[in-house]
C-alpha cells in the first residue's frame, strides 16, 4: 500500500496523483495542485516516474504561489 503523501500513477489511464488516504480497499489520489480526488485499486497503482513526480511538485508549487 502506498504511503500518504507519496506520488503514484494510476495504471488505468496514466494519471499521476498524490496519495491522500485510503477508502476501504481503494487508494485515494488527488491531482497535484488540487482537483477532485479519485480512487484506484492498489494493484493498479504504479510508482510514478521521477520526471512525473518533479512535474507534479512544480504544479503544486505554482498553484500554491497563486494562493492569497
Order of alpha helices (4+ residues) and beta strands (2+ residues): beta-beta-beta-beta-beta-alpha
